[in-house]
Amino acid sequence: MSAHHPDDLTLLDYSAGSLGLAQALAVSVHLGYCNQCQSQLRKLNALGGVLLEETTPASVGANDDQIPEQNHSQMEELNKSFEALMARIESEPVEPPKRESTGFHNPLERYLPASLDELNWQQQTREIAKFDLTNVVDMGSARVALQKIKAGAKVPVHTHRGNELTVVLKGGFSDELGVYHAGDYIARDPSHKHSPTALQNEDCVCLTVLDAPMKFTGPLMRWLNPLFAWRA
Ligand SMILES: [Zn+2]
């Protein structure tokens, strides 16, 4: 169970289909890990249904206190959201590779090899690697990538020119504000300055969504900026 979640407003926007594509992807990935947010989303979806019915003259008896009983399982509800998202993602036809389930259930799965180790990682430093997801799926102007940090390694102190969303896929990391494990969803705005350190026991892989490139702030680390620039 995750300890760090999207806020209610984000889930509301997700339910309404009004989140940006890349942010919706991050929320979807988190939902795959998080029963609590699945449950919250189910309520929001039901509420959205009630509001829709209320605008239909033929509907009778629907009001805010009578959210319809949900007959679908949590995953069916979630799949509906995923399907809507994937319909938007799949503007260009990409034949997903057929393979056995890896136990890594999230909307990214169809775009990734069976093992994350098989990804064509671009090494940024000896300890940090990146896989740019915008190479395989169109995410508009957002920068969407997987980042891999070696167990115990530290990412140089940086701020962001824009907002950064992180969802931990594997392993975990800590920074000045907390410790994060698989499934955790972390939203940071440009006022945050942090230096994540991967936990010691295994490499950490995260999905990151940026609406502007990272900006390193350490005096010796500015040279890293070009390496982290997207589409360099
Ligand atoms: Zn959650």
py3Dmol code that shows the C-alpha trace and the ligand (Angstrom):
import py3Dmol

protein = """\
ATOM      1  CA  MET A   1       0.000   0.000   0.000  1.00  0.00           C
ATOM      2  CA  SER A   2       1.369   3.389  -0.978  1.00  0.00           C
ATOM      3  CA  ALA A   3       1.959   6.136   1.554  1.00  0.00           C
ATOM      4  CA  HIS A   4       2.080   9.052  -0.897  1.00  0.00           C
ATOM      5  CA  HIS A   5      -0.909   9.780  -3.121  1.00  0.00           C
ATOM      6  CA  PRO A   6      -2.255  12.282  -5.654  1.00  0.00           C
ATOM      7  CA  ASP A   7      -4.381  14.913  -3.901  1.00  0.00           C
ATOM      8  CA  ASP A   8      -8.177  14.886  -4.165  1.00  0.00           C
ATOM      9  CA  LEU A   9      -8.247  17.637  -6.761  1.00  0.00           C
ATOM     10  CA  THR A  10      -5.919  15.637  -8.995  1.00  0.00           C
ATOM     11  CA  LEU A  11      -8.102  12.529  -8.620  1.00  0.00           C
ATOM     12  CA  LEU A  12     -11.186  14.629  -9.359  1.00  0.00           C
ATOM     13  CA  ASP A  13      -9.570  15.943 -12.541  1.00  0.00           C
ATOM     14  CA  TYR A  14      -8.526  12.394 -13.423  1.00  0.00           C
ATOM     15  CA  SER A  15     -12.092  11.174 -12.917  1.00  0.00           C
ATOM     16  CA  ALA A  16     -13.416  14.024 -15.054  1.00  0.00           C
ATOM     17  CA  GLY A  17     -10.862  13.271 -17.771  1.00  0.00           C
ATOM     18  CA  SER A  18      -9.433  16.773 -17.521  1.00  0.00           C
ATOM     19  CA  LEU A  19      -5.856  15.931 -16.490  1.00  0.00           C
ATOM     20  CA  GLY A  20      -3.052  16.319 -19.001  1.00  0.00           C
ATOM     21  CA  LEU A  21      -2.100  13.074 -20.681  1.00  0.00           C
ATOM     22  CA  ALA A  22       1.287  12.674 -18.998  1.00  0.00           C
ATOM     23  CA  GLN A  23      -0.063  13.485 -15.540  1.00  0.00           C
ATOM     24  CA  ALA A  24      -2.957  11.083 -16.118  1.00  0.00           C
ATOM     25  CA  LEU A  25      -0.414   8.408 -16.969  1.00  0.00           C
ATOM     26  CA  ALA A  26       1.382   9.001 -13.648  1.00  0.00           C
ATOM     27  CA  VAL A  27      -1.923   8.826 -11.749  1.00  0.00           C
ATOM     28  CA  SER A  28      -2.861   5.614 -13.591  1.00  0.00           C
ATOM     29  CA  VAL A  29       0.419   3.990 -12.690  1.00  0.00           C
ATOM     30  CA  HIS A  30      -0.080   4.955  -9.034  1.00  0.00           C
ATOM     31  CA  LEU A  31      -3.657   3.600  -9.083  1.00  0.00           C
ATOM     32  CA  GLY A  32      -2.296   0.216 -10.099  1.00  0.00           C
ATOM     33  CA  TYR A  33      -0.540   0.102  -6.725  1.00  0.00           C
ATOM     34  CA  CYS A  34      -3.067   1.849  -4.503  1.00  0.00           C
ATOM     35  CA  ASN A  35      -6.377   0.453  -3.229  1.00  0.00           C
ATOM     36  CA  GLN A  36      -7.070   3.658  -1.334  1.00  0.00           C
ATOM     37  CA  CYS A  37      -6.998   5.848  -4.450  1.00  0.00           C
ATOM     38  CA  GLN A  38      -8.887   3.197  -6.456  1.00  0.00           C
ATOM     39  CA  SER A  39     -11.641   3.422  -3.849  1.00  0.00           C
ATOM     40  CA  GLN A  40     -11.595   7.224  -3.910  1.00  0.00           C
ATOM     41  CA  LEU A  41     -11.719   7.220  -7.699  1.00  0.00           C
ATOM     42  CA  ARG A  42     -14.690   4.828  -7.643  1.00  0.00           C
ATOM     43  CA  LYS A  43     -16.574   7.305  -5.452  1.00  0.00           C
ATOM     44  CA  LEU A  44     -15.656  10.224  -7.702  1.00  0.00           C
ATOM     45  CA  ASN A  45     -16.693   8.270 -10.797  1.00  0.00           C
ATOM     46  CA  ALA A  46     -20.018   7.399  -9.136  1.00  0.00           C
ATOM     47  CA  LEU A  47     -20.531  11.020  -8.158  1.00  0.00           C
ATOM     48  CA  GLY A  48     -19.767  12.071 -11.724  1.00  0.00           C
ATOM     49  CA  GLY A  49     -22.396   9.563 -12.912  1.00  0.00           C
ATOM     50  CA  VAL A  50     -24.967  10.997 -10.493  1.00  0.00           C
ATOM     51  CA  LEU A  51     -24.262  14.528 -11.652  1.00  0.00           C
ATOM     52  CA  LEU A  52     -24.661  13.409 -15.256  1.00  0.00           C
ATOM     53  CA  GLU A  53     -27.985  11.705 -14.472  1.00  0.00           C
ATOM     54  CA  GLU A  54     -29.205  14.846 -12.752  1.00  0.00           C
ATOM     55  CA  THR A  55     -28.781  16.749 -15.953  1.00  0.00           C
ATOM     56  CA  THR A  56     -30.902  14.143 -17.797  1.00  0.00           C
ATOM     57  CA  PRO A  57     -34.638  14.993 -17.561  1.00  0.00           C
ATOM     58  CA  ALA A  58     -35.643  11.300 -17.636  1.00  0.00           C
ATOM     59  CA  SER A  59     -33.698  10.410 -14.485  1.00  0.00           C
ATOM     60  CA  VAL A  60     -35.663  10.030 -11.262  1.00  0.00           C
ATOM     61  CA  GLY A  61     -34.550  10.002  -7.657  1.00  0.00           C
ATOM     62  CA  ALA A  62     -30.852  10.647  -8.092  1.00  0.00           C
ATOM     63  CA  ASN A  63     -29.385  12.985  -5.528  1.00  0.00           C
ATOM     64  CA  ASP A  64     -26.092  13.632  -3.824  1.00  0.00           C
ATOM     65  CA  ASP A  65     -26.900  11.323  -0.920  1.00  0.00           C
ATOM     66  CA  GLN A  66     -27.659   8.323  -3.065  1.00  0.00           C
ATOM     67  CA  ILE A  67     -24.491   7.285  -4.814  1.00  0.00           C
ATOM     68  CA  PRO A  68     -25.447   4.185  -6.790  1.00  0.00           C
ATOM     69  CA  GLU A  69     -24.171   0.858  -5.496  1.00  0.00           C
ATOM     70  CA  GLN A  70     -21.162  -0.206  -7.521  1.00  0.00           C
ATOM     71  CA  ASN A  71     -21.517  -3.688  -8.951  1.00  0.00           C
ATOM     72  CA  HIS A  72     -18.206  -3.707 -10.704  1.00  0.00           C
ATOM     73  CA  SER A  73     -15.028  -4.863  -9.098  1.00  0.00           C
ATOM     74  CA  GLN A  74     -12.355  -2.275  -8.358  1.00  0.00           C
ATOM     75  CA  MET A  75     -10.281  -3.404 -11.282  1.00  0.00           C
ATOM     76  CA  GLU A  76     -13.182  -3.129 -13.712  1.00  0.00           C
ATOM     77  CA  GLU A  77     -13.701   0.450 -12.619  1.00  0.00           C
ATOM     78  CA  LEU A  78     -10.021   1.086 -12.976  1.00  0.00           C
ATOM     79  CA  ASN A  79      -9.883  -0.573 -16.362  1.00  0.00           C
ATOM     80  CA  LYS A  80     -12.535   1.806 -17.628  1.00  0.00           C
ATOM     81  CA  SER A  81     -10.309   4.721 -16.670  1.00  0.00           C
ATOM     82  CA  PHE A  82      -7.311   3.003 -18.196  1.00  0.00           C
ATOM     83  CA  GLU A  83      -9.211   2.331 -21.406  1.00  0.00           C
ATOM     84  CA  ALA A  84     -10.184   5.974 -21.722  1.00  0.00           C
ATOM     85  CA  LEU A  85      -6.590   6.956 -21.108  1.00  0.00           C
ATOM     86  CA  MET A  86      -5.151   4.410 -23.489  1.00  0.00           C
ATOM     87  CA  ALA A  87      -7.610   5.475 -26.196  1.00  0.00           C
ATOM     88  CA  ARG A  88      -6.090   8.916 -25.938  1.00  0.00           C
ATOM     89  CA  ILE A  89      -2.534   7.597 -25.836  1.00  0.00           C
ATOM     90  CA  GLU A  90      -3.031   5.386 -28.862  1.00  0.00           C
ATOM     91  CA  SER A  91      -3.479   8.156 -31.378  1.00  0.00           C
ATOM     92  CA  GLU A  92      -0.779   6.460 -33.403  1.00  0.00           C
ATOM     93  CA  PRO A  93      -1.028   2.696 -33.841  1.00  0.00           C
ATOM     94  CA  VAL A  94       1.730   0.801 -32.058  1.00  0.00           C
ATOM     95  CA  GLU A  95       1.540  -2.989 -32.046  1.00  0.00           C
ATOM     96  CA  PRO A  96       2.225  -4.020 -28.441  1.00  0.00           C
ATOM     97  CA  PRO A  97       4.519  -7.031 -28.077  1.00  0.00           C
ATOM     98  CA  LYS A  98       2.721 -10.214 -27.036  1.00  0.00           C
ATOM     99  CA  ARG A  99       4.171 -11.656 -23.861  1.00  0.00           C
ATOM    100  CA  GLU A 100       3.377 -13.344 -20.616  1.00  0.00           C
ATOM    101  CA  SER A 101       2.362 -11.194 -17.683  1.00  0.00           C
ATOM    102  CA  THR A 102       5.316  -9.971 -15.668  1.00  0.00           C
ATOM    103  CA  GLY A 103       3.376  -9.055 -12.565  1.00  0.00           C
ATOM    104  CA  PHE A 104       4.197  -5.435 -13.409  1.00  0.00           C
ATOM    105  CA  HIS A 105       0.655  -4.265 -13.999  1.00  0.00           C
ATOM    106  CA  ASN A 106       0.327  -0.708 -15.112  1.00  0.00           C
ATOM    107  CA  PRO A 107      -0.515   1.165 -18.309  1.00  0.00           C
ATOM    108  CA  LEU A 108       3.168   1.411 -19.196  1.00  0.00           C
ATOM    109  CA  GLU A 109       3.463  -2.336 -19.473  1.00  0.00           C
ATOM    110  CA  ARG A 110       2.601  -2.592 -23.129  1.00  0.00           C
ATOM    111  CA  TYR A 111       5.382  -0.183 -24.048  1.00  0.00           C
ATOM    112  CA  LEU A 112       8.086  -1.851 -21.984  1.00  0.00           C
ATOM    113  CA  PRO A 113      10.022  -5.107 -22.311  1.00  0.00           C
ATOM    114  CA  ALA A 114       9.273  -7.962 -19.911  1.00  0.00           C
ATOM    115  CA  SER A 115      12.161  -6.892 -17.702  1.00  0.00           C
ATOM    116  CA  LEU A 116      13.118  -3.280 -17.046  1.00  0.00           C
ATOM    117  CA  ASP A 117      16.742  -4.438 -17.311  1.00  0.00           C
ATOM    118  CA  GLU A 118      16.167  -5.038 -21.033  1.00  0.00           C
ATOM    119  CA  LEU A 119      15.282  -1.394 -21.666  1.00  0.00           C
ATOM    120  CA  ASN A 120      17.630   0.606 -23.832  1.00  0.00           C
ATOM    121  CA  TRP A 121      18.762   2.758 -20.897  1.00  0.00           C
ATOM    122  CA  GLN A 122      20.761   5.877 -21.667  1.00  0.00           C
ATOM    123  CA  GLN A 123      23.469   6.216 -19.071  1.00  0.00           C
ATOM    124  CA  GLN A 124      23.532   9.794 -17.684  1.00  0.00           C
ATOM    125  CA  THR A 125      26.268   9.210 -15.122  1.00  0.00           C
ATOM    126  CA  ARG A 126      27.792   5.995 -13.799  1.00  0.00           C
ATOM    127  CA  GLU A 127      24.904   5.738 -11.347  1.00  0.00           C
ATOM    128  CA  ILE A 128      21.931   7.296 -13.138  1.00  0.00           C
ATOM    129  CA  ALA A 129      20.262   6.104 -16.345  1.00  0.00           C
ATOM    130  CA  LYS A 130      17.259   7.333 -18.271  1.00  0.00           C
ATOM    131  CA  PHE A 131      14.768   5.868 -20.719  1.00  0.00           C
ATOM    132  CA  ASP A 132      12.829   8.540 -22.583  1.00  0.00           C
ATOM    133  CA  LEU A 133       9.241   7.350 -22.945  1.00  0.00           C
ATOM    134  CA  THR A 134       8.412  10.141 -25.354  1.00  0.00           C
ATOM    135  CA  ASN A 135      10.378   8.076 -27.902  1.00  0.00           C
ATOM    136  CA  VAL A 136       7.751   5.340 -27.789  1.00  0.00           C
ATOM    137  CA  VAL A 137       4.527   7.183 -26.988  1.00  0.00           C
ATOM    138  CA  ASP A 138       3.436  10.708 -27.846  1.00  0.00           C
ATOM    139  CA  MET A 139       3.005  12.709 -24.641  1.00  0.00           C
ATOM    140  CA  GLY A 140       2.672  16.148 -26.168  1.00  0.00           C
ATOM    141  CA  SER A 141       4.979  18.726 -24.623  1.00  0.00           C
ATOM    142  CA  ALA A 142       5.499  16.899 -21.303  1.00  0.00           C
ATOM    143  CA  ARG A 143       8.796  15.145 -20.675  1.00  0.00           C
ATOM    144  CA  VAL A 144       8.096  11.596 -19.569  1.00  0.00           C
ATOM    145  CA  ALA A 145      10.848   9.148 -18.711  1.00  0.00           C
ATOM    146  CA  LEU A 146      11.931   6.290 -16.547  1.00  0.00           C
ATOM    147  CA  GLN A 147      14.881   7.080 -14.322  1.00  0.00           C
ATOM    148  CA  LYS A 148      17.084   4.408 -12.796  1.00  0.00           C
ATOM    149  CA  ILE A 149      19.314   5.191  -9.834  1.00  0.00           C
ATOM    150  CA  LYS A 150      21.805   2.616  -8.599  1.00  0.00           C
ATOM    151  CA  ALA A 151      21.169   1.284  -5.092  1.00  0.00           C
ATOM    152  CA  GLY A 152      22.509   3.791  -2.567  1.00  0.00           C
ATOM    153  CA  ALA A 153      23.405   6.412  -5.189  1.00  0.00           C
ATOM    154  CA  LYS A 154      22.530  10.070  -4.817  1.00  0.00           C
ATOM    155  CA  VAL A 155      21.079  12.354  -7.500  1.00  0.00           C
ATOM    156  CA  PRO A 156      22.755  15.800  -7.466  1.00  0.00           C
ATOM    157  CA  VAL A 157      20.785  18.557  -5.708  1.00  0.00           C
ATOM    158  CA  HIS A 158      18.395  20.124  -8.157  1.00  0.00           C
ATOM    159  CA  THR A 159      15.310  22.238  -8.471  1.00  0.00           C
ATOM    160  CA  HIS A 160      12.819  22.148 -11.303  1.00  0.00           C
ATOM    161  CA  ARG A 161      11.796  24.931 -13.617  1.00  0.00           C
ATOM    162  CA  GLY A 162       8.368  23.316 -13.676  1.00  0.00           C
ATOM    163  CA  ASN A 163       6.392  20.716 -11.798  1.00  0.00           C
ATOM    164  CA  GLU A 164       7.780  17.225 -11.358  1.00  0.00           C
ATOM    165  CA  LEU A 165       5.731  14.108 -10.753  1.00  0.00           C
ATOM    166  CA  THR A 166       7.434  10.915  -9.670  1.00  0.00           C
ATOM    167  CA  VAL A 167       5.949   7.461  -9.255  1.00  0.00           C
ATOM    168  CA  VAL A 168       8.279   4.839  -7.814  1.00  0.00           C
ATOM    169  CA  LEU A 169       8.101   1.629  -9.869  1.00  0.00           C
ATOM    170  CA  LYS A 170      10.798  -0.435  -8.182  1.00  0.00           C
ATOM    171  CA  GLY A 171      13.055  -0.026  -5.160  1.00  0.00           C
ATOM    172  CA  GLY A 172      12.776   3.264  -3.344  1.00  0.00           C
ATOM    173  CA  PHE A 173      14.474   6.540  -2.517  1.00  0.00           C
ATOM    174  CA  SER A 174      14.646   9.138   0.197  1.00  0.00           C
ATOM    175  CA  ASP A 175      15.070  12.886   0.156  1.00  0.00           C
ATOM    176  CA  GLU A 176      14.846  15.812   2.575  1.00  0.00           C
ATOM    177  CA  LEU A 177      11.081  15.360   2.864  1.00  0.00           C
ATOM    178  CA  GLY A 178      10.569  11.638   3.180  1.00  0.00           C
ATOM    179  CA  VAL A 179      11.146   8.033   2.160  1.00  0.00           C
ATOM    180  CA  TYR A 180       9.325   6.599  -0.843  1.00  0.00           C
ATOM    181  CA  HIS A 181       8.648   3.056  -1.962  1.00  0.00           C
ATOM    182  CA  ALA A 182       7.099   1.297  -4.962  1.00  0.00           C
ATOM    183  CA  GLY A 183       3.776   2.866  -5.917  1.00  0.00           C
ATOM    184  CA  ASP A 184       4.314   6.176  -4.138  1.00  0.00           C
ATOM    185  CA  TYR A 185       3.249   9.286  -6.070  1.00  0.00           C
ATOM    186  CA  ILE A 186       5.258  12.421  -5.350  1.00  0.00           C
ATOM    187  CA  ALA A 187       4.357  15.855  -6.729  1.00  0.00           C
ATOM    188  CA  ARG A 188       6.960  18.634  -6.487  1.00  0.00           C
ATOM    189  CA  ASP A 189       6.726  22.240  -7.622  1.00  0.00           C
ATOM    190  CA  PRO A 190       9.576  24.579  -8.617  1.00  0.00           C
ATOM    191  CA  SER A 191      10.092  25.738  -5.010  1.00  0.00           C
ATOM    192  CA  HIS A 192      11.370  22.308  -3.986  1.00  0.00           C
ATOM    193  CA  LYS A 193      15.105  21.742  -3.981  1.00  0.00           C
ATOM    194  CA  HIS A 194      16.022  18.160  -3.298  1.00  0.00           C
ATOM    195  CA  SER A 195      18.611  15.460  -3.731  1.00  0.00           C
ATOM    196  CA  PRO A 196      17.046  12.006  -3.874  1.00  0.00           C
ATOM    197  CA  THR A 197      19.128   9.040  -2.696  1.00  0.00           C
ATOM    198  CA  ALA A 198      18.197   5.514  -3.757  1.00  0.00           C
ATOM    199  CA  LEU A 199      17.651   3.075  -0.914  1.00  0.00           C
ATOM    200  CA  GLN A 200      20.515   0.670  -0.291  1.00  0.00           C
ATOM    201  CA  ASN A 201      18.905  -2.664  -1.063  1.00  0.00           C
ATOM    202  CA  GLU A 202      18.160  -2.366  -4.801  1.00  0.00           C
ATOM    203  CA  ASP A 203      18.262  -0.074  -7.821  1.00  0.00           C
ATOM    204  CA  CYS A 204      15.418   2.440  -7.851  1.00  0.00           C
ATOM    205  CA  VAL A 205      13.312   2.906 -10.997  1.00  0.00           C
ATOM    206  CA  CYS A 206      10.849   5.798 -11.179  1.00  0.00           C
ATOM    207  CA  LEU A 207       8.452   7.198 -13.724  1.00  0.00           C
ATOM    208  CA  THR A 208       9.033  10.945 -13.940  1.00  0.00           C
ATOM    209  CA  VAL A 209       6.850  13.550 -15.592  1.00  0.00           C
ATOM    210  CA  LEU A 210       8.302  17.020 -16.026  1.00  0.00           C
ATOM    211  CA  ASP A 211       6.741  20.076 -17.550  1.00  0.00           C
ATOM    212  CA  ALA A 212      10.201  21.645 -17.732  1.00  0.00           C
ATOM    213  CA  PRO A 213      13.737  20.207 -17.516  1.00  0.00           C
ATOM    214  CA  MET A 214      15.488  19.664 -14.195  1.00  0.00           C
ATOM    215  CA  LYS A 215      17.882  22.412 -13.134  1.00  0.00           C
ATOM    216  CA  PHE A 216      20.820  21.388 -11.003  1.00  0.00           C
ATOM    217  CA  THR A 217      21.798  23.778  -8.268  1.00  0.00           C
ATOM    218  CA  GLY A 218      24.996  22.371  -6.751  1.00  0.00           C
ATOM    219  CA  PRO A 219      28.086  24.460  -7.626  1.00  0.00           C
ATOM    220  CA  LEU A 220      29.916  21.496  -9.161  1.00  0.00           C
ATOM    221  CA  MET A 221      26.882  19.993 -10.793  1.00  0.00           C
ATOM    222  CA  ARG A 222      25.795  22.637 -13.260  1.00  0.00           C
ATOM    223  CA  TRP A 223      27.763  20.865 -15.966  1.00  0.00           C
ATOM    224  CA  LEU A 224      25.234  18.052 -15.653  1.00  0.00           C
ATOM    225  CA  ASN A 225      22.397  20.149 -17.009  1.00  0.00           C
ATOM    226  CA  PRO A 226      23.048  19.469 -20.711  1.00  0.00           C
ATOM    227  CA  LEU A 227      23.162  15.747 -19.966  1.00  0.00           C
ATOM    228  CA  PHE A 228      19.732  15.920 -18.426  1.00  0.00           C
ATOM    229  CA  ALA A 229      18.235  18.169 -21.054  1.00  0.00           C
ATOM    230  CA  TRP A 230      15.491  16.406 -22.942  1.00  0.00           C
ATOM    231  CA  ARG A 231      15.909  15.840 -26.653  1.00  0.00           C
ATOM    232  CA  ALA A 232      19.452  17.131 -26.296  1.00  0.00           C
TER     233      ALA A 232
END
"""
ligand_1 = """\
1
ZN
Zn -3.007 6.377 -3.620
"""
view = py3Dmol.view(width=600, height=400)
view.addModel(protein, "pdb")
view.setStyle({"model": 0}, {"cartoon": {"style": "trace"}})
view.addModel(ligand_1, "xyz")
view.setStyle({"model": 1}, {"stick": {}})
view.zoomTo()
view.show()
